[in-house]
Amino acid sequence: MKETPELLKENTPVQQIATDLETAGVHVTEEQKKLVEEITDEHGGVTFDDWLKKAKNENLPRDLLIYYGERAVERYILRENWQSKGNLLQEISKIRDGISLPENELQKLVKGTVLKMLNQVESPGKISVTIDALLDPKKDPEIESAIKHNLAFRLREHGEDDIKVSLDRFLPLLPENSLSDPKIIEAAKDGIKKQLREGRIYETKNLLKSKEFPVISEEWMKQAADEEMLRSLERGNISNTSMIHGEFFRGNNWPEFRDRPDVNKAAEKGLIAALRKSASDDDRSNSNRDAVSITEGFKFSDEFVSNPVIQELGNSTLLKSLWRGESGISDRLKYRLRLSPPPKEIQNAAREGVLFVLNSKWFYSQLSGRETINRVNEIVNIKEKFSSPDAFLNDKEIKKGVEETFLKLLTEGIRGDDEGMKKLEENFPLDSSFLQGDSVREAAEEGVQKALENGSIYWALDIVTRFSVSPDILENSAKDIASKFIALDSMAELKRLKQAIPSFGEKELREAANRAFEGTLRGNYGQGFSSARRIAEQFHFEKDFINELVKKSIFEAIEKRRFSIALEMQEEFALHVSSEELLKTFPALKGFLDRFKDVSEEFYAQAQKSPDVLFSVFPLLDSQDDIFKVVRENPFLLEAVAQNPRFGAKLLLKFQQFDAPSKENISFLFESKEEVLKISPSIKLDTAGFRTAMQQRLIEWKQNPDILRAIQEAGIDSNEWLNYHKEDDFFLEAENQTRFSESVATPLFRIQETLEAYGNNIKEALGEYQKEFSGGAVFVEDPTKIDEQIHQLEQERHSAQEGGNQKKAEGIAKGIESLQRKKDKLKKISVWDKLMGDIDGFLHLRAELDRTHTSLIAAEHEFEEEISKKSADPDRILKSKRAVSTEKEKIKQEFAVLGRRIEDFEKNFLPTISPVLGEERGEAVIQEIQNGMEEGLSHYRTDRNTLLNLFSEKADKDKEALEGRPMKISVWSRNPDIDLYQANYSPCCISIERGYYADGGESTIADYNTDLGIQIVQIWDKAKGEPVTAAWCWLGEDDKGENVLVVDNIESNTLYSTNFTNQLTLKLQGYIKEYARDVGVEKVVLGQKNNDLPSSDFLAGLQSSSGTYKKIGGYNRVGGYYLEAEDNPTKIL
């Protein structure tokens, strides 16, 4: 929250008003003064309704009442958490009417506040909504001028995203041709120069492409780019010069630019600048790299290179680069500038460089094996190129560093670390006393477990053999690792583990499977409950065994108040628990249900008989008083729960949090349904006839008359749009085998996009607390995990002793000692470094996943080429097939690691930051991050489950079970018991329990259900009796008046969309295009965000639409509501 704006502290002081009133004979009490001053406390939490009651009780004089009202208007407009035009109008009107503030005074006050917002460069969204709601800038030259001034400032000083948002928000408020204003164009030019100077080249290009950006001539742009290339080069910033040249002068060869006399002169200045900066800068920077790039990109005379200044600065930069362990930079500088620093200084710098690499953070974070080898190569290169072969052999400090690095690599057990260790040993021989000592043995014992966790089975075996680790430790670790492999469906790794450890037989495998099943039910492996079901199927668990464990886990979750988890488990396993058992086991549930007798005997009787309804009631236990208040006021909500227990309870829980328009919409839908059924009791609810009856009641609802009139005036058949009766029945058919890379592409891409935004949002939100976090310290690794492992081993040792297996007990004891030593040696780092390291860790894994997916695409393509050849080589086919399997397994493993990292981060986020910020502030920070990522995180959860299902062996079984399933495509029926939950059936960010905006107050799905300008074309599973895909459709027009049917996006239950992608895409495309033609619209476009259908390749192949579109007829809510494709790029379907 920002500081209280100054304007809340100025104007006429309360004390002065009170004094003036006293002079006029009106006595003002201290209580009345205090009451007025409450409004100046930004954090006081005083609502206007509460305050007005107090004010009337205190008989507050009108002058003070007006003063308060003015401050309330200012405070409300300026505060950060109002969300829409509707909210703003509602609150300001309430304040105006509450104190009888004249309209002209309100306009004057709002105008003053808006001018301050514009001068303070507040959020363009907030400013534009305020102006749109309360002022008319086209009739007020002062406001118009202030908007232009604000826009000019943003064009000059701000980045691409803010500029685009500002143009989008401000241009509709300004007269046409405002972008031709000389001041605006001049500001845009200044901004372009600033962007180029700061290296934001791609952002500059994007702005210039934008049709809403001021038109700047190509001649001016090239001149500005050329000038900035020279300026950047003179400053030694060769990377900026190269990027500008690449983007703005692609037709010109680099040599033509390089050979210009003015460029050559700039390069000489730039080399000196880069060398000087590098030589004088103690911090790590890229100046030395810039210097090398300049020497390699330009030709310098012998006279210039041999200049004493160049030689002195070059030698200094070479030594400093070497000191930082950058052997490649040092070597290239030495060659290009013909440098020869004094041998003693070279030797000292080389020594420092080796120590720098050995002691740097590179060896104290989990790198990939390839990066580890690169760092070891850096050390070896320094030794070979800048030192004598035996120079470091007797150096105690280097010897110590090599030993510590060797131990670290051995401990981490990462693929590739073994190669790094061998290379270290070859170049820096280690004493046999060290290799046979306790420190190596302890590191090896820990490395065995880490190697197994990382799937490096043979590396673990190599450690055991090479460092004489007790096989018992390998076997003890193997049990836990086997459970993990089973939980993650890593069957190839499990097979290798069994082959590597002969004593790991069927008995041990069964125990591991049992532990994996139980652990997955408890959420220990970061997998969904579908993984638990897959384990049960893979290992042929008895049904009674499954039911017993599932029931136990469900009851445990209920006892811990984790009701949503319990419901999810119950749905996954379709577990039948009788109503009698539930009521007997949970007395609180029975007590809660008994209270419903007085409210609805019908609901009470149904709940007594229906376990599904009882399960849905559990989440309500924590809000009993609120729930009873809501259902007494809105009895239809109990019927909603009874009709759809799965999602109706979510509506009941959320209802009180919705804003007034949402409550009105939902109430009206259920009221309309009841009226329709009274008139036509036998009508089927999933038919066009029921939709027609519901829409007949909606025709006069809110702005629907205007919406339908606008549709008709646009030349569209509104009757056909509303009452479309065609349905397309079909059966799901097996498709040609889709490439695995294609199946995972959409959810994988969305996850990568979400995680990048998530990581950046977290960093941004935490940035203001960096100083506080830097002062706090936490363990690098959670010690409680080690405690859990020790506890488990203690139990196993006890069992071994009781069974008389002393040898096994002794082996387990060694494992316990190893874990205890590991715990004792845990390091602490600052909270800031821990948080940034964790975030960078999952962002790094996200990038690795992207690279592996690219490799998988290439491997699949190569395999297809091999099998299509006329004279196919069996060996090459087998080799390419194995390559595909390897990449698939890598994706699976990397995604599993990524999922655990995210889960661990979220689980530990609050415990990590709360010791520094306090729990309340910590929760507020996390809430802020989640509010900004609600849509993205919603899709992440869905996409994660989709990928887990695709990775599992049961994916093929699930597909086979669906083949032949009867389906239909139709327009929805507007049945609130189904259609209020369309975004739950096809998981989406506007599901009934989420609402929209930060506080979730607006129910977008309820807005859609009551807006006759919106229809959903759904794919319906006739066997299950529920929708599985939703194409969110609305009628739009561009700025030229061309009509289109806009498919906002297509959300789907991914079990269907990933297994029958092509069939469902073509069926849906054909139906929607015919629907459009039948209502009189020739063009259909599809929004480009968050589509489960079609495939990413299909979407990429669609032609882009030239225009953007607005919804015809407007909305049923002041300020509109959430439509992803409105005013955004689309593709022609």
C-alpha positions, 0 to 999 in steps of 0.5 A: 500500500502506498503512503497516504496521498498528500491531498488527504492531508490538505484542504481545510483542516478539521480543527479550522472547520470546528473553530469556524463553526464554534464562532458561528455558534455551533458547538463541535465535540471532541468525539465529532472531531475524532470521528471526522479525522478517522478518514485521514487514516488510510489504514484505519479500515473505516467503511463509509456505511459504518462511519455514516451511522456513527456520524448520524448518531453524533449529529455531525454538523453538515460542514464536517459531514461534507468535509468527510464525504470529500475526503472519502471520495478522494480516498476511494478513488486513490486507494489501490484495491477497487477493481471496476467501473461498476465498483467505483460508480456504486461506491461514489454514488453511495458517498454522494447520496449519503451526505447529499453532495451536490453533483457539481461539487462532486464533479469538481472534486473528482476532476481535482483528484484525477488531475493529481492522479495524472500528475503523479503518473498513477496506473493508466487503468485506474485513471482511465476507468475513473475518467470514463466513469465520472468525467467527459475529457472531450468536453474538458480541455484541462483534463484532455491536456493533462492526459496528453501530458501524462501520455507524453511522459510515459512515452518518454520515460516508460517501457513497452508494456506500460506504453501499450497499456497507456495508449490502449487506455488513454486514446479512447478518451482523446480526440481523433488524431491525438497521436499526430500532436507534435508534443506526442510525436516528440515524446515518442521519439525521445522515448525510442532513443531512451529505449535504444540507449538502454538496450531494449531493442526488441521492445522498440521494434514491438512498439513501432509495429503497434498500430496505436503508436505514433507514426515515426518515419523510417528515415528518422528511425534509421538515423536514430538507430545509427546514432545510438549504434555509434554512441553504444560503441563509443561506450564499449557496449558492443552487444547493444550496437550488434542488436540495433544493427541486427534489428534495423539494418538487416539488409546491410552487411556488418563489414560495410558498417565496420569499415566506415571511418566514423565507426572505426573511430568509435570502436577505438574509443569503445575498446578503451572504454570497455578495457578501462571499465573492466580494469577498474571495476571490482564487481563482475561485469561484462565489460571484459567480454565487450572488450573481446567482442570489439577486438574480434569485430573490428580491425585495429592498426598495429600502431593502435594496438601497441599503444601503451594505454591499450597495453596497460589497460589490456594487461590489467583486464586480462589479469582481472579476467583470469582472477575471476576464472575466465580463462577463455576471455583472458586467452582471447584478449592475450591473442587479439591485443598481443598482450604479455603481462609480467610472468609473476602477475600471470602466475598470481592471477592464475592461482586466484582464478583457480581458487575463485572457481573452486570457491564460487557459488557454482559448486554450491548449487545444484548444477546440471552435470554439463555445467559442472564439467564446464567449471572444471574445464575452466580450472584446467584451462587456467592451469594449462594456458597460464601456469606451469604444469606443476605450479599448483601441486604443492599449493595448500590452499588450492589443494584444500579447494580441490578436496572440498569441490571433490567432496561437494561433487561426490555428495550431490550425485548429479549426472555428469559430476562423476566426469567432473570429479575424474577430471579434477583428479587427473589434473590435481592428484588427490592424496590416498589418505584423503580418498580413504578418509572419513570425509570422503566416506561420509560424502560417498554415503550421502552421494549414493542416496542423492544419485539414486534420487536423481535416477543415476543408478549406475553412478550410485553403484560406482560410488559404492564400489569405488569408495567402499560404501557399505552395500547396506546403505545402498539397499536402505536408500533403495527402498525409499528411492524405489517408492519414489520411482513407482510414485513418479511412474519411472519404471525404467529407473525402477527396472535398473534399480532392481537389476543393480541390487540383486537383494531387491526382490519381489517382496521389497518391490511390493513393500515399495509399491505399498509405500508409494501408494500410501505416500501418494495419497498423503501428497508426499510425492507431488503427484495427483490421486490419479497416480495413486490409482495408477499404482494400484492398477500396476501392482494389482492391489486387492480392492479391499486393500485399496478401499481401506487405505483410501478411506483411511486417507479420506478420513484423515484429510477430513479430520485435518480440515482438508476437505477439498483433498478428501473430496478429490480422493473420493471422486478419483476412487469412486469410493462408496462410504455409507451415509450412516458411517459418515454421520457416525464417524464425524459427529460434527457433521451430524450436528451440522446436518441436524440444524438444516431440519428447520431450514429445509426438511427436504434437503435434510432428508436427502442428505441423510440418504446421499453420501455424495451430498454429505461429502459436499457438506464437509467444506461448509463445517468451518463456516456454519453460522455464515452458511445458515445465514446465506441459505435462510436468505437464499434457500435455492442454494440448498437445492443447488447442492442437492442437484449437483453436490460436486459443484453446488457446495462450491457455489454455496461457500462462495455465494456470500463473497460475490458482489451484488450484480453476481448474486442477482444473476445467480438468484435470477437463474435459479428462480427462472429455472423453478418457474420454467419447471412449474410451467413445464414439469416434464421438460428435459433440462439439456435441450434447446427447448429448456434454453428457449424457456430460460432465455424467454425470462432473460430477454428483459433482464438488465441490458439484454433488450439493448444487446438483442436490439444491437445484434438485430441491427447488425444484420444478425438473426437474433432468434436463430442465435438464441434458439439454435436447435441443431445438434451433432451426435458422434462417437469418439474414434481412435486417432492415428498415433499423435506424436507425444511431443504434440500431445504435451506441447500445449500444457507444457508451453502454458506451464513454462509461460506461467512459471516465468510470470510466476517467478517474475511476479514473486521477485517483483513482490519481494523486491521491496523487502530485499534489505530485510530478507538479506538480514535473515538466515535459513538452512540451505536444506530443510532439516525436518526432512532429514529428521523424518528419514532418521525416524523412519530408519530408526523404526526399521532398525528396531524391526531388524533387531527384534527379528534377530537380523543384527547385520541389517540393523548395523547397516541401518545404523550406519545410514542413520549416522550418515544422515545425522552428520549431514544434518550437523553440517547443514549450512545457512544462507540469507533468506534473500539468497535462499528465495532467489536461489529457489526461484532461479532453480525452478526457472532453470528447470523450466528452461531445461524442460523446454530444451528437452521438448525441442530434442524430443521433437527432433528425435520423433522427426528423425524416427519418422524419417527412418521408418518412411525410407524405402530401404529402412535400416533396422539398426538405425530405426532401433537407434532412433526409436530409443532416442525418442524413448530417452527424450520422453523419459527425460521430459517425464523426469524433469517435469517430476523434479520441477513439480516437486520444486514448485510444491516445496517452494509453495509449502516452504514460502510462508515459513521462510518469509514469516520469521522476517516479515511476521506471519500477517505481512507474509500472508499478505505478500503471498496473497498479493502474488496469488491475486496477480497469478490467479488465472495462470496458477489455475491453468498450471494446476490443470496442465500439471494434472494433464501431463501427469496423466499423459506420462502415466502408463494408464493414459492408453487405458484411459483413452481406450475406455473412452473410444466409442463413447457417445458424444454430442455438440450443441449450444448450452441449455443455460441450466444453472445446475450445469452451466454455472459450472461449465468452467469447473467441468472444463477447468478454467479460471472463471470457475464458480468458486473463483470469481474474477478480480483480486477479491473474486467478487465478480462471477464472470460465469454468472455474467455469461449465463445471463447475457444473451449476447454470449453462448457456449458451444459445448461437447457433451459426454452422453454417457456421463451426462456432463459437458467436457468442452466449452467454446465460449462464443460471443458476437463481435464487430471490428472498427469497420462494422464487420460482424464476426462470431468470436470464440473467446477460447476453447477450454476442455477436460484434457482427458478428452482434448489430449486423446481425441484432439483432431476429431474434437477440433474438426467437429467443433470447428464445423459446428461453430462455422455452420452456427455462424452461417445460420445466424448470418455471420460469415467469419469466425475467429478464435482467441489465441490465449489458453486454448485446450483445442486445437493443437498448438500446430493447428493454431499456428497454421491458422491465418491471423485476423487483421482486426480486433473486435468488441462485443456487439451490444455491450454488457449486463454489468457496468464496466463490462466483464472478462473476455480474453479475445476482446480487443486482442489478436485472433485467428480465423477459424 
